[in-house]
Amino acid sequence: MRIAVAGAAGQLGMDVVPAARSAGHDVVALDRSALDVADPDDAGVVLAELRPEVVVNCAAFTAVDACETEVETAHSVNEHGVRRLAEACGRNGARLVHVSTDYVFDGTLDRPYREDDEPNPASVYGRSKLAGEGAALEVLGDDVTIVRTAWVCGAHGGNMVKTVLRLAADPDRPLAFVDDQRGCPTFTADLGPALIDLAEAPLPGIVHLTNSGDVSWFEFVGEILSAAGHDPARVSPISTADLDPPRPAPRPANSVLENARWVADGRTPLRHHADPLAELVAALSG
């Protein structure tokens, strides 16, 4: 099967591409220079030439705080770019697997979010991503799978694991992370192959997909420190309200996503996040 990966040079795309190749597919890796979803013409021209059977869209404007002021850019990429990509898929007979986010929810529920829970994004980023979901579903119907994930970490790009390891290298640096935001850290080493699973065996509509094991950021940082051989007691808990300076974009207090449809479809749940965390820390430290 020919699979085109948009955003192939990003944190997630860098693991989706080898996962697709390992599964025996004909893969076209499209970085921003090859396919810029914000360009009005790129998607149509590129897909008409390549004629993939499936497009996996990992391209997004994910700078959550920057989105609060760069509203037009956020919607250009995360909403209008997704619509153009979906339209190009429709014209060329391709399915779309599109990656979305926990930020479509406001985080106020006291249980994990299911696929049928009503979105209520509190940030520009979340609103732009929700609009992108709606555009893809409107254009493609059952020919799109929307994959909402959360707290993504991997060997490529910037993420919390890399940030903590960098900060921890200075033994005198104090570490403080919030303990009132919870989620499931999700690792691209597991998410990438799962997206290819959805390309091979479609599950139309919205799917929540994360590694298991919910933690606060404070708890997750302690796990990272332990995995790297540092003392987890180095990190102190603080509340979101005490962040100085405060973050421009509001974060969901509850980012835990229940992987209900994935499991109900008979697919194997992704591993507990502690396992890929240990593998990533070992790889980054080696």
C-alpha positions in Angstrom: 0.0 0.0 0.0 1.3 3.5 -0.8 1.2 5.7 2.3 2.1 9.4 2.2 3.1 10.9 5.6 2.6 14.7 5.9 4.7 16.3 8.6 7.3 13.5 8.1 10.1 15.5 9.7 8.3 16.2 12.9 8.5 14.4 16.2 5.7 11.9 15.4 6.3 11.7 11.6 9.9 10.6 12.2 8.6 7.4 13.8 5.5 7.0 11.6 7.7 6.7 8.4 9.9 3.8 9.6 6.9 2.1 11.1 5.2 2.1 7.7 8.3 0.9 6.0 8.8 -1.9 8.5 5.2 -3.0 7.8 6.2 -3.4 4.1 4.4 -0.3 2.7 5.5 2.0 -0.1 6.1 5.2 1.9 6.4 8.8 0.7 7.8 11.0 3.5 6.6 14.6 3.0 8.3 17.2 5.1 7.1 20.8 5.0 9.3 21.6 1.9 7.5 18.8 0.0 4.0 19.5 1.3 3.1 22.6 3.2 -0.5 22.1 4.4 -0.8 25.9 4.8 -0.2 26.4 1.1 -3.5 26.7 -0.8 -2.3 24.5 -3.7 0.3 22.1 -2.3 -2.0 19.3 -1.1 -3.9 19.1 -4.4 -0.8 19.1 -6.6 1.2 16.6 -4.4 -1.5 14.0 -3.9 -2.5 14.2 -7.6 1.0 13.3 -8.5 1.6 10.6 -5.8 -1.8 9.0 -5.7 -1.4 7.4 -2.2 -4.0 5.1 -0.9 -3.7 6.5 2.6 -2.4 9.9 3.9 -1.2 10.1 7.6 -1.3 13.7 8.6 1.2 14.5 11.4 1.6 18.1 10.3 0.4 20.7 12.7 1.1 24.0 14.4 1.7 22.7 17.9 3.2 25.7 19.7 0.3 26.0 22.2 1.2 29.3 23.7 2.2 30.9 20.5 -1.2 30.0 19.1 -2.8 32.5 21.5 -1.3 35.4 19.5 -0.7 33.7 16.2 -4.3 32.9 15.7 -4.4 33.1 11.9 -1.4 30.8 11.6 -2.9 28.3 14.0 -6.1 28.1 11.9 -4.3 28.2 8.6 -2.4 25.0 9.5 -4.7 23.2 11.9 -8.1 24.0 10.3 -7.8 25.2 6.7 -4.8 23.1 6.0 -6.6 19.9 7.1 -9.6 20.8 5.0 -7.4 21.2 1.9 -5.7 17.9 2.7 -9.0 16.2 3.1 -10.3 17.6 -0.1 -7.2 16.4 -2.0 -7.7 13.0 -0.4 -11.3 12.9 -1.6 -10.4 13.9 -5.2 -7.7 11.2 -5.4 -9.4 8.4 -3.6 -7.2 8.3 -0.5 -8.2 7.7 3.1 -6.9 10.1 5.8 -5.5 9.3 9.2 -5.4 12.7 11.0 -3.7 13.3 14.4 -5.6 15.5 16.8 -5.3 16.3 20.5 -6.7 16.2 24.1 -6.8 20.0 23.9 -10.2 19.8 22.2 -11.5 19.2 25.8 -11.5 21.8 28.6 -10.3 19.2 31.1 -13.1 19.7 33.7 -14.5 16.1 33.7 -13.6 13.9 36.7 -13.1 10.8 34.5 -11.2 9.9 31.4 -12.6 11.5 28.2 -14.4 9.2 25.8 -14.7 9.7 22.0 -18.4 10.7 22.3 -17.8 13.4 25.0 -18.6 16.9 24.0 -15.5 19.0 23.1 -15.1 22.4 24.7 -11.6 23.7 23.9 -10.3 26.5 26.1 -7.3 27.6 24.0 -6.8 28.8 20.4 -4.7 25.7 19.7 -7.6 23.4 20.9 -10.2 25.4 18.9 -8.1 25.2 15.7 -7.5 21.5 16.1 -11.2 20.9 16.8 -12.1 22.9 13.7 -9.7 20.7 11.7 -11.4 17.6 13.0 -14.7 19.0 11.8 -13.4 19.9 8.4 -11.9 16.4 7.8 -15.1 14.7 8.9 -17.3 17.0 6.8 -15.2 16.4 3.7 -14.4 12.7 4.0 -17.1 11.2 6.3 -16.2 7.5 6.8 -12.9 7.9 4.9 -11.1 9.6 7.7 -9.9 8.5 11.1 -9.3 11.2 13.7 -6.7 10.1 16.3 -6.7 12.2 19.5 -3.6 11.7 21.5 -1.9 13.5 24.4 1.5 14.3 26.0 3.5 13.1 23.1 7.2 12.2 23.6 9.8 10.7 21.3 13.4 10.5 20.2 13.0 13.3 17.7 12.0 17.0 18.4 11.4 18.6 21.7 9.3 17.1 24.5 9.1 16.8 28.3 11.5 13.9 28.5 14.3 15.8 26.7 13.6 18.9 28.7 13.8 17.1 32.1 17.0 15.3 31.1 18.6 18.6 30.1 17.6 20.4 33.3 18.6 17.5 35.4 22.2 17.6 34.0 22.7 20.6 36.3 22.7 19.1 39.8 22.1 22.5 41.5 19.1 23.4 39.4 15.8 23.3 41.3 13.0 21.5 39.5 9.3 22.2 40.0 6.4 20.9 37.9 2.6 21.1 38.2 0.7 18.4 40.1 -2.8 19.5 39.1 -2.7 18.5 35.4 -3.1 14.8 34.6 -2.6 12.9 31.4 -1.2 9.8 29.8 2.3 10.2 28.4 2.3 8.8 24.8 5.4 7.7 23.0 5.9 8.0 19.3 7.6 4.6 19.2 4.2 3.1 20.1 1.9 5.7 18.5 3.6 5.5 15.1 2.9 1.8 14.5 -0.6 2.3 15.9 -1.3 4.9 13.2 -0.1 2.5 10.5 -2.4 -0.1 12.0 -5.3 2.3 11.4 -4.1 2.9 7.9 -4.2 -0.9 7.2 -7.4 -1.6 9.1 -9.5 1.5 9.1 -11.7 2.5 12.1 -13.7 5.5 10.8 -14.5 8.5 13.0 -12.8 9.6 16.2 -10.4 7.3 18.1 -8.6 8.1 21.4 -5.1 6.6 21.5 -2.5 7.0 24.2 -0.1 4.8 26.2 -1.7 3.7 29.5 -1.0 5.0 33.0 -2.2 8.5 33.9 0.1 10.8 36.0 0.5 14.4 36.8 3.4 16.3 35.2 5.1 16.3 38.6 4.8 12.5 38.9 5.9 12.0 35.3 9.0 14.1 35.9 9.8 12.0 38.9 9.6 8.9 36.7 11.9 10.5 34.1 14.5 11.3 36.8 14.3 7.8 38.2 14.7 6.2 34.7 17.8 8.4 34.1 19.3 7.4 37.5 18.6 10.7 39.2 16.9 11.2 42.6 13.2 11.8 41.9 13.0 13.8 45.1 14.7 16.6 43.2 11.4 17.7 41.7 8.9 19.7 43.8 5.1 20.0 43.1 3.5 23.3 42.3 0.0 24.3 41.1 -0.8 25.7 37.7 -1.9 28.9 39.4 1.6 29.3 40.9 3.5 29.1 37.6 5.7 32.2 37.2 5.4 33.5 34.5 1.9 32.0 33.9 1.4 30.2 30.6 -0.5 32.2 27.9 -2.7 29.2 26.9 -4.9 27.4 29.4 -4.1 23.7 29.8 -6.7 21.0 30.5 -6.5 19.8 34.1 -7.6 16.4 32.9 -6.1 15.2 29.7 -6.7 11.5 30.3 -8.3 9.9 27.2 -10.1 6.6 27.4 -9.1 4.4 24.5 -12.6 3.0 24.3 -13.1 2.5 20.5 -9.6 1.1 20.0 -10.1 -1.6 22.7 -13.7 -2.3 21.6 -12.5 -3.0 18.1 -10.3 -5.8 19.5 -7.0 -4.0 19.2 -4.2 -4.4 21.7 -3.9 -1.4 24.1 -0.7 0.5 23.9 1.8 -0.3 26.7 2.1 1.4 30.0 4.1 4.5 29.5 6.8 3.4 31.9 8.1 0.9 29.3 8.7 3.2 26.4 9.9 5.9 28.8 12.7 3.6 30.0 13.6 2.7 26.3 13.7 6.4 25.3 15.8 7.5 28.3 18.3 4.7 27.5 18.4 5.7 23.9 18.9 9.4 24.7 21.6 8.6 27.3 23.5 6.0 25.2 
